[in-house]
Amino acid sequence: MGIDDKISNASEEAAGKLKEGAGRATDDERLEAEGRADQTHANLKQAGEKIKDAFRS
């Protein structure tokens, strides 16, 4: 996994956490769900990159 991919995935995950927190703070269920979805998407991309790295070694 390249460093740029790691940074991109980490920032996407952080943005998802912020969205989720903002949704929780404002009682906006849609925003909270969007944040959780963003985090899940970032985690899936990280897992895919780790699998690709495992096959490269």
N, C-alpha and C positions, 0 to 999 in steps of 0.2 A: 504494500500500500504506500503510495507516494505521500510525501509530507503535505502536499497541497490538498490531496483527498482527505487526509486526516483533519486538517484545519477546516475544510469545507463541511465535513460531516459533524465536527464538534460545534461549529457555529450554527449549523442547522438544528442540532439538538438543543443548544442553548436558547435559540430563538423559540423553539417549541416549548421549553420550560417557562420562558417569559410569557408566552401567550397563555399557557395553561394557568400560570399564577395570576395574570391579569384577568382572565375569565373567572377564576375563582373569587378574586377580590371584588369584581363588579357583578358577580352572580350571573354571568353570561355563559350559559352552558355550551353554546355553539363555539365560542372562542376557546373555552377550556378543552372541548373535544378536538378542535383544530390543533391546539398545542400538543395534545397527546398523539395525534396522528402524525404531526411533524417529527416528534421524537421517535416514534416507531419507524418512520420512513428512514430517518438518519441511522438508526440502529441496524436496520436491514441492509442498508448500503455498506455499513462498516463490516457486517458479517460477510457480505458478498466479497468485499475486498480481501478479507482475511482468508477466505476459501481460495481465491485466486492466488494469493501469496503462498499458500500451502502447496499448491500444485506447481508453482515455479521453483520451489526449493528441491 
